[in-house]
Amino acid sequence: MDKILEALVTSSHPLPVKRAIVRKVVEAAEKEVTEEQCHALYALTTRLILLGEDAFQRQTGQQVQEAYARYHRDEFARFVSKDFVLGLLQQGYGPLDRHHPALIDFLHGCLRLLISCPAVLEVAAALQTEVLRLVCERPKPVLCARLAALLADFPQCVPRDKGQGALFCQQLVRTMSHFQCTTSQEKDLREFVAQVNRVSELLQGIWKAEPAALLPSLQEVFAIISSTDPAFEPSISLASLVQHIPLQMIAVLIKSLTTDHNVKDASMTKALCRMIDWLSWPLANHVDTWVIALLKGLASVQKFTILIDVTLLKIELVFNRLWYPIVRQGALVVLSHMLLSFQHSPEAFHLVVPHVVQLVQSLRGDGLPTSKAFLLQFTELIHCMMYQYSGFPDLYDSILEAIKDLPKPSEEKIKLILNQSAWTSQSNLFAPGLMQLAGKSETGKTGLVNLGNTCYMNSVIQTLFMATDFRRHVLSLQLNGSNTLMKKLQLLFAFLAHTQRAAYAPRNFFEASRPPWFTVGSQQDCSEYLRFLLDRLHEEEKALRALAEAKPKHSEVSPSDQSLNSTQDAGADQSLSSTQDAGADQSISSIQDAGAEQSISFTQDAGAAQTPHAAPPRRPLMASVTG
């Protein structure tokens, strides 16, 4: 029979004639056939399925194999042996590489035909080992999707013995981080998204069946997205996993992340940036929920430097997501939180101001039924931000004209929204008391109270605070438990950045930083004060460096395949004196001479409160201090 079938499919007879003969071959499956004939027929149909020259040959092989496997199941079970399966997955089939998706599809079909046969258990055991090995080889999305379909139908093939279930999930997550779609064609993009979703649904199924595998999988996700390796950028396809993580785990996971001292700030910044990038992934539910939870968690532990850096870096990207209806609602939630909580400066809001009018016009004219309600939410956010930074009418005139016919929230509602959204309201138990004090000026800055001819100190503090790179460097230093002057400066900067007060009296810093020869209550020279301050900070830095060098260095731990509590950044295990922000690669010693040479000219009226300028430029005011 196999000879007849082979001659038929390669003949030049008309296709209708061939199909009629194939039907006869299929009907003959009911008759008695020797095991040798069955084996020869299964070998031929396998070749036709995998290597058929056209759709007719592949379809014929499928039909004949199914028919004979149904009536001669024992013979088919002996044909699809453990050795046969291992041969396909380890060596391939003819010209087909062992990673060819057709091999997985073929085995999937074979398992369906053997579903009620005891032999399937032996095949499943062999597949468990091979499936784990295959995933560790980082196959492409199409192969992973076919494998996911097989494992979803036959969960007994999922590796489970001796903790292999968690390991398999971790490796599958890492494989997903390598997924890439190399085309911009809509058809190909849709297929890529479908493939990713099949893999993420497989992981969901495993997590439900084996809950112990969930946490190691999430630890692997964080290890991947927090990596600072410049040679590796994780795939955005990891966003598809978020919708399958139980929401009740948010609080526990975020608290674990934000309070883990082994997680460096650089790692946390990378992870947050990449999670924000996930807003671009279509149909991924709850990404905005996780992003906001992490933002609030960082505020609760006063990681303000990370929040500032990420907001300024990603705010325009988040705004651009508003143009795409499929992801705009989640993007607006994140945008609102980022803008409303960033209350110490108009810088973030002013990055998106140039794009507001065009978006409003687009929302008015796109004809989508959801656009009207979305526009109302968006304009409420814009009104809140223009109220917070009302000192820039020239920037806002075109926006006000574009939204003049839309409802405007009341002043009371705006104040309530702003007060509830501030970072300090998320990080301090005493925040409600601060809200009762006088609010910041329209510049969004907090002034310094003159303590009696202390203008020289206030002017220096303001200048250093407005030097963005220097400020971020000071805020990034790890000085826990320290009582140094640098620690006091760090606390002062943090308070100025995030308090809701209109003014602050820096009495503690004044007492710690006043040169001994300065008479209290007398006017002094600010340049002399600056030189003394930088000398003090420089001496402290040298002492801290000596202490850090005296301690044994910790070995670095690769983030790959590590638990959440051991996640580290390669090369980021810096000593206290060398902790640095990108763009702020300065030490106190490197700015000492430059800063001391400056002549800082500020009005020194006794008893007058000092306040920063209304609209700080994007560059530091004192560029020579920070280099």
N, C-alpha and C positions, 0 to 999 in steps of 0.2 A: 504493500500500500504506500509506503514512503517513496518508493521509486516512481510510482504512478503520479503521486502528488508533486514530486519535484519536477518531473518532466512536464506536468501540466502548467505549473506556475511560470515556467521559463519558456513555454511554447509561444508561438505567434498566433494562436487561435483568437478569435474575437472574444472580448471580455464577457459578454453574456453567456457564451459557450463555456468558458472557464468557470464562471460562477455556478452554472448548472451542474457541472461535474463535481465541484467542491461540495455542493449540497449532498450529492450521492456519497461522497467520502465521509461527510459528517454523519449521515444516516447509518452508514456501515459501522459506526462506533459501537452500536448495540450488540454486534455480533462478537463471537469469541475470537480473540486474537492472542497469539503467544506473547510471552513476556519479551522475547527478543524483538518481535515486530513492534510492540509498544515502545520499547526503548528507542528503536530506530526512528519511529514516528515522532516521539517527543524531542529527539535530537534535531530532527528536521524542522519541526515547528518552532523550536527555540531559535534556530538560525534564521528562520523567516521573520520571527517577531523582532529580533535584535538587529539583523543585517538586511532585511528585505529591501529590495531596490525601489519599491514603490508602495503606495498605500494598499494596493490589492494584495501584494505578497504578505505584508504585515497583518492585514485583516484576516487573510486565509490562515496564517499560522495561528492566530488567536482563536479563531473559530474551531479549527480542528483540534488544537490542544485542549480547549475547554471541553469539547465533546468526549474525547477519549479519556481525559482525566475524570470525568463524571462517571463513566461506566467502568473504568479500570483504575480505580483510585489507588489500590495497593501498589500497582506497577508504577504509577506516577509518584507515589511517596518514595519508592526506592530510587527513582530517577532524581528527584529533588532531595538528594541526600545532604548531610552535613558537609561532606567533602566538596560536593558540587557548589553549594552556596559559598563556602569559603574560597573556592577557586575563582568564582565570579568577583567577589569583593576584594580579593587580594591580587589577582592577576588580570582581571578584565575578561573580555571575550573577543577573541580575534582582534580586529583593529580598534575595538572600543576600549578606552582607558578604564581602569577600575573606578574612576570618579565620574563616569558617564551616567547621567540621570536615567537613561533607558534601563540600566541594570537594576536600579532600585524599583522602577516601575514593573519590570519583569518579575522580580522577587515578590513584590506586592501582589501581583496577579496569582503567582504560585501559592502564596499563603491563603488567598481567598479560596482556591480550589482544595486546599488541604485543611480547611478550617475545622472540620469535625474529625480529623484523622489524628491519632496519637502521635504520628511522626512529626507533627507541627511543633511539639514540645522540644524535640531535639534540635530542630531548625532554629527555634526561638532562642535556645541557649547559645547557639553559635552566633546568632545575630547580636546578642547582647554585647559580647566582647568586640565584635567587628564594628558595631554602631559607635561605641565609645572611641575606638581607635579612629574611625572615620571623622568624627566631629573634632577630635584633637588635631586633625590635619587641616583645619580651617577651610572646608569646602565652600563653594560659591552658593549664593542664595537659592538658585534653582535646584541644586542637589539637596540642600537642607530642607527646602519646601517639600520635595518628593519624599525624603526620609521622614519628615514630620507627618505626612499623610499616612505612611506605612505604620509608624509607631502609634498614631492615633487610633487606627483600626485594630492594631495588634499590640496593646500595651504590655503583653508578656515579653515583648522583645526589647523593652526599655531596660537598661542596666539598673539593677537594684541591689544585688548582693554586696554585703560588706561595705555599705556606705557609698556604693557606686552611683546611686541615684543622685545624691547631692553633687558628686564630682561631675557626672554627666551634665547636670543643669549648669554648673559653673562653666564647663567647657563650651556648652552651647551658647551661653551668654557671651563668652569671649569670642566665639566664632561670629556671632551677630555683630560684634563691634567692628568686624572687618568687612561687613557687607558694604558694597558700593554699587550704585547705579551709574553706569558710564554713558548713558544717553539722556537726552532731554525730550525725546518723543513721548507724547502723552500715553500712547498704548504701552510702551515699555515701562514708563513710570508706574502706570496702574498695575502692571504685572509684577513689578518689583515690590510694590506695597502689598499686593496679595500674597506674595511669597513670604515676606517678612511676617505678615499677620498669621500665616499658617504655623510658622515656627514659634511665635509668641503664644499662640493658642495651645501648642503642644506643651510648652512650659507651664502654662496655666493648669492644664490637666494633670501634669506631674505634681505640681504644688498642692493641688487639691487631694490627690491620692497619697502624697507623701509630704505632709506639712513641714517636716524637719528639713526639707531641701530648700525651703523658701529663703530663710535667713542667709545661708551661704551664697545663694544666688544674688541676693541684694548686696551682700558684702562685695561680691565680685563686680557688680555693676558700679559701685562706688569706687572700687580700686581702679577700674578702667577709666571712668570719667574724671577722676582726680589726678590722673597721670600727667606729669609735666614734661614727658618725653617729647621734644619738638619733632621727632621723626614719626610720631604716631598720632593721628587724629581719629578718635572713635567715631563710628558710624552713627548718624542720627536715628537709625533704625532701632536703637535701644529704647527710644521713646515709646515704642509699641508695647513695651513690658509694663509701663506705668499703670495702664488701665486694668491690669490683672492683679495688682498689689492691693490687698485689703486696706481700705481707708482707715480702719481702726488702728493700723500699725503706724500711722503718721507720727503721732506724738512720741511714741517710744523710740522710733528710728531717728527722728530729728534731734531729740534730746541726746541720744547716744552719740550722734555725729558731732554736735556742737560743743559737747562737754568732754570729748575725747582729746586729751593733750597730745596724743600721738599723731593727730591729724593736723598737719601744718597749714598755715594760712594760705600758702600758695596752692596747696592741694584743694582746699575748700573753695578758693576763688575759681580754679579751673572747673571744679564740679558744678558750681552754681552757674557759671557761664554756659556750660554745655547743657545743663538742664533748661536754661532759658532758650537755647537753640532748639530744644525739642518742641517748642511751641509751633515750629514750622511743620511738624509731622502731621499729616492729615488723619483724622478720625481717632487720634489718641486722646482719650478722655482722662481727665484729672491731672494732666501735666501742670496746669495753672495752680491747682490745689497744692501740689507738692512743692512747686517753686515758691509760692507765698509762705508755705509752712517753713521752708528753709530760710527764707528772708527774715521771718519773724523769730525763728530760732537763733539766728546770728545776732539780731538786735537784742534778744533777751540776755545774751552773754557778752554784749557790748563789743561785738566784732565790727565796729563802725568802719574801719579802714576797708575791710572786704566789701561792705555794702556800698561805700562811696565809689570804690574802683569799679565794681561790677555795674552799678547804675550808670555811671558815665560811659562805660564801654559798650553796654548793651541796650541803652534806652532807645536809640534810633532803630536798632533791629526789631525790638518789640513793637515800636510804633509802625514800622513797615508791614508787620503781620496784619495790621488792621485793614489793609487793602484786600485781603483774601477772605471771602465770606466763610469758608470752611473752618478757619482757625481764628477768626477775628474776636469771637466772644471771649475765649480764654486769654487771648493776647491783651484785650482791654482790661481784664481783671488784674493781670500782672502789671500792665502799664500804670493803672490807677494806683496800685499799691506802691510801686517804685517812685512815682512822682509825688504822691501825697506824703510819703514818709521822708522824702529827701527835702527837708525843710530848712536846712542851714544855708542854702545857696540856691539862686535861680539857675545855676549852670545846667542842670539836667533838663529842666523845663525849656530853657532857651535853645537847647539842641533840637527840639522837635517843633518849636514855634514856627519855623519857616514852612513846615509841611501841613499845618493845620487847615488852612483855607482850602487847599486843593483836595484834601480828604473830605471836608464838609461838602464841597461841591459834588464830589463823586458820590457820596452817600445820598445826596438829594436826587441824583439823576439815574442811579443804577436800576431802579424799578423793583428791587427785591422787597418782599413783604416784611422782612425783618430789619430793613435798613432804617426805617423811621424810629423804631424803639431804640435801636443801637445809637442813632444820632443823638437822641435825647440824653442817653447815658454819657456819651462822649462829650457833649457840650457842658454838661454839669461838671465833669472833671476839669474842663478848660476854664470854666468860670472860677472854680476853686483855686486853680493855680494862678490865674490873673489877679485874684484877690490877695493871695499870699504874697505875690511880687508885683504890687500895683505901681511901683515906681518907674515903669517902662511903657508909658502910653504910646510912644511912637511904634513900638514893636507890636502892640496889641490892636491898633486901630483897624487894620484889615480884618482881623479875626472878629472883632466886635461887629463890624459891618456884615460879615458873612453869617453871623448867628443872631442878628438883632431881632428876628421874628420868632425865635425859639424861646421856650420858657427859661427863666433864670432862677436859680435857687435863692432862697432868702439868705440874708447875712448870717442869721442865727444857724441855719443849716450848714452853711459853709464853714463857720467856726467850729461847729460840732464835728464835722468830717475831718477837718485839719487836726483838731485836738486828739481825736481818736486814732489818727493815722501816724502820728509822730513816732520816731524810733524810741524816744524816751517813754512814751506811753506803753511800749511793749517791753521795756527793759528795766523799769523802776517801779517799785511798789508805791513810791511817794509821788509818782508823776501827777496824779490828780491834784495834789497840792500845788505843784508848780504851775498847772494850768490856770490856777486862780490868780497868779501874779500877772503883772503887766506883760503883754505879749511882745514879741520882737518888733522892731521897726519894719517898715515896708521893704527895706533892703534885705530882710531875712537874716541879718547879722545881730549878734549880741555885743553891746558895748562894754567898756571897762570903766568902772567907777574910779574917779580920782580920789586917792586916799590922803591927799594933802601934798600938793606939789610932786606927785608921782607920775607926771606926764611923760618924763623920760623913760620910765619903765613901761608904761602903757603903749607908747609909740613903738618900742622895740618888740613887745609881745605881739602887737597887731601886725607889724611887718613880717615877723617870722611866721605867724599863723597864716598870713595871706600868701606866703611862699609855699605853694601847693606841694611840691616834692619834699621840701624840708618837713612840713607838717605831717605828711603821710609817713615819712621815715620815722619821725618821733613816735607817732601813734602805733607803728608796727613793732616797736621794740618790745621784747618780752622781759618785763621788769617786775614780775610777781614777787611780792614780799620785800621789795627794795624801798628804801627811804631816802633815795638820792635826790639831788636837785633835778636830774633828768626825769625821774618818776613824777615829781611835782609838776614839771613842765608838761609831761604827757597827760596827766590828769587835767591840767588847766586847758590844754588843747581839746581834749575830749569833751569837757564841759562846754566850752565855747561853741563847739561844732554841733552839739545836740541838745543844749538846754533850750527851753522856751522863754527864758527870761529876757527882758529888754536890756538889762545890764547886769554885770557881775563884779563884785569887789574882790580882786585877787590878793587878799591880805596874806594868806599863807605863803604864796609864792614870793611876795614882796619881802616878807621877813626872812625867807630862806636865801634870797638872791641879792639882797642889798649889800653893796660893798661896805666893809666896816668903817671906812673913813667918810661915808656919806652921812650927813646929819639928817635925822628924821625931820620932815616938814620943810626942808630947804630945797630950792631948785637945784638940779644937777645936770650934768652934760650927758646926753643919751649915748653918744659914741663911747665915752668912758665906761658907761654902764654895760654897753654891748660887749666891749673887749673883756671886761671882768666876767660877764656871764659865759662867754664862749671859752674863756680860760678854764672856768670851773667845770664846764661840761666836758672839755677836752681831757682834763685830769681824771674825771670819773670814767670816761671811756677807756683810758689806758688801764685804769685799775680793773675794770670789768673784763677787758681783754686778757689781762694777766690771769685773772681768776678762771676764765673760760679755757685758756690754754693749759692751765694746771690740771683740769679735769680730763679723765680718759674719754676719748671720742667714742661715740656709739657707732656700731656697724650699721651700714645702710641696709634696708630691707626693700626688695623690689615689690612694687604694688601688685604684681601679677600673682594670682592664686593665693593671696593672703587674706586673712580675716580682717574685718573692719577695724578692730582694735590695734592691728599691727601695720595698717596702711601708712606708708612713708613716701616722701618725694625723694627720688634719687638726687643727690646733690643739694637738697634743701635743708639738711640737718646742720644748720649754721649755728655758730656760737652767738651769744647775745650781742657782742660788739659788731658782728658782721651781718646782722639781719637787715635785709634791704628790700625796698619796693622797686619794681621796674621803673626806670626813669629817675630814681632817687638814689643812685649809687654813690652816695656821699657819706662820709663820716664827719663827725664834729671837727676832727683835726684838719680835714681838708677844706672846711669852710671858715676856719678860725681867722686866718689872716685876712681873707677877702672880706669877711663880715666886719672885722674890726676897723677896716680902713674906710668904711662907709660913713658919710656924714648924713644922718637922717634928720631931715628938717620937718618938724611938726610943730604946730601951735601949742604952746605950753601955758595955757591959762589955768591958774590955780583954781581947784574946785570944780573944773568942768569935766563931765564924763566924756571919755574917748570912745568913738564908734568908728568902725571901718567904713570904707567908701561904699557907695550904693551898689555899683555894678562891677565886681571884680573881674579883671580880664582873665582869659583862659590860661595865660602864662603867669608865673609868679611875679609879684611886684618887685621882689628883690632878687633879680636873676643872678647877680654876682654872688649872692650868698649860697645858692644851691648849685651854682655852676651852670 
